[in-house]
């Protein structure tokens, strides 16, 4: 099992197209979302029992959590600041209008969280693999493979258990050749100029709109 964050990031980059195709495979798998959840939860428990989050902390270094009103009020109180002071000093809005911490995380010092009991709810529940609806959150999972050893190893084991064909048999990303309406991509420019997660969104939209041939 690979646990080094630097190696995880490198491996996730090498496997990003493979991970994208497996994500699409999960949309068509002959299992209910609830059945997939059971498999994910079992693998997650096995993997997380072998990885010490406190020795890693890569999520604290690389990610910023979404902040709810209750998080901001609680943390400003324990840090002896007014909500306005706390917000001005530590909080910003992301591209979606959600509140997040400015980097670096103000709670993270000397490779530890200074306020573990009062940290944001998003931090407490990360990496979210114990939640229901895994197949509906796979873009976030693929992104977290770059950051979290637990997510990376869980996703790798999930591929090993559920994928019913050998990815190495494919020279290209097969799903691009199977699109029923490839003209839908023309206005988006050259695919190689798109971010991998933009491509994930495009293929996801095509799949659910009927542009992706689920019977291929």
C-alpha positions, 0 to 999 in steps of 0.5 A, spaced: 500 500 500 502 506 497 502 512 503 507 517 501 503 523 499 508 525 493 508 518 490 500 518 491 500 525 487 505 522 481 501 515 481 494 519 481 497 523 475 499 517 471 492 514 472 488 520 471 485 517 464 484 510 467 480 513 473 476 517 469 474 511 465 473 507 471 468 513 473 464 512 467 464 505 468 461 506 475 455 510 472 453 503 467 455 498 472 450 492 474 449 494 481 445 499 485 448 505 488 447 502 495 451 496 493 456 500 490 456 504 497 457 497 501 463 495 497 466 502 498 465 502 505 468 495 506 474 497 502 475 504 506 474 501 513 480 496 511 484 501 508 483 507 513 485 502 519 492 501 516 493 509 514 495 514 520 492 520 518 495 524 524 502 522 520 500 524 514 496 531 514 496 532 507 489 534 506 491 540 511 496 542 507 493 541 500 486 543 501 481 548 504 475 546 507 468 549 506 466 553 511 459 554 514 456 559 518 456 555 524 464 553 523 466 560 523 462 562 529 465 556 533 472 558 531 472 565 532 470 564 539 475 559 541 480 563 537 478 569 541 476 573 535 469 577 533 466 573 527 468 579 523 475 579 525 476 572 523 472 572 517 477 578 514 483 575 516 482 568 514 476 567 510 475 568 502 470 566 497 471 561 492 469 561 485 462 558 487 461 563 492 462 558 498 466 560 504 473 557 505 480 558 509 485 562 505 491 558 505 495 556 509 490 553 514 490 558 520 489 552 524 494 548 522 501 549 525 507 544 526 504 539 522 498 538 527 491 541 527 491 546 533 483 546 534 481 538 532 475 538 536 472 545 533 475 544 526 470 545 520 465 539 519 468 538 512 475 537 515 472 532 520 468 528 515 474 528 510 475 524 506 467 522 505 468 515 503 463 513 509 458 517 506 452 514 501 452 516 494 459 514 492 457 514 484 454 521 484 461 524 488 466 521 483 469 527 480 471 529 487 473 522 489 478 522 483 481 529 485 482 527 492 486 521 489 491 526 488 491 528 495 489 523 500 493 516 501 486 513 503 482 515 497 487 513 492 488 506 495 481 505 496 479 507 489 485 502 486 482 496 490 475 498 488 477 498 481 480 491 482 474 488 485 469 491 480 472 493 473 470 487 469 475 488 463 482 490 463 484 497 461 491 495 458 487 492 452 485 500 450 490 504 446 486 510 447 481 513 452 475 508 449 469 513 451 471 518 446 471 513 440 464 511 443 460 518 443 454 518 439 454 525 438 462 527 437 460 534 434 457 536 441 465 537 443 467 541 437 465 548 441 469 546 447 476 547 443 481 541 443 481 536 448 488 536 450 487 544 452 482 542 457 483 540 464 482 533 466 476 534 470 473 539 465 473 533 460 470 529 466 464 533 466 463 533 459 463 526 458 458 526 464 453 530 461 454 527 455 452 520 458 446 523 462 443 526 456 444 520 451 450 522 448 454 517 451 452 510 448 451 506 454 450 499 450 457 500 447 
